[in-house]
Amino acid sequence: MLPWLLLLVLLGAIVKPALADIYRYVDEDGVIHFSNVPTHYRFRLYISETKLDYRAYFDRYDRIITRAARKHGVDNTLVKAVIRAESDFDRNAVSKKGAQGLMQLMPETAKDLAVKDSFDPHENINAGVRYLKRQLNNFENNVPLALAAYNAGENAVRRYGRIPPYKETRTFVDRVLRYWDEFSLNKQSKP
């Protein structure tokens, strides 16, 4: 009995909690809805995502991310964290509000940034990093406020003078900061 108990304790110390989950529900018309944020009681956990799930996609866009981040003076691990939180590195992601691509550009934002194809990784990442840099400049490099503006809009952050009290925005900021810490630690541990 004691060896099994010791094994369970060791496994509990090794296994990490899920970082992001996917929820789904089927509405009255039979339409299936997916979200990384359960917006109401009908959403049920569909996929529990683990820490290692993103790694296959992480390197796929590394060169584009690094170039765009360097060009615009943004930490590349912050860009990766935004992409992870926004689309989980899915270039074809579309939110329920219409945001598109890796960095989830809203159509109007994409238009303002002269993006022709929001699903093209080069265009999406370059425009998304430019937009993120704009928010960092607008909020004097205050990363949480810049992230809130990236998600909820600059006007919402200015109106409240802080991160707006929107659950989606607060969750987004928390997730990006958590991923940024994780990616920064991984970057430091590489030889």
Beta strands, then each sheet from edge to edge (+ up, - down):
strand 1: 20-26
strand 2: 32-35
strand 3: 44-49
sheet 1: 2+ 1- 3+
end
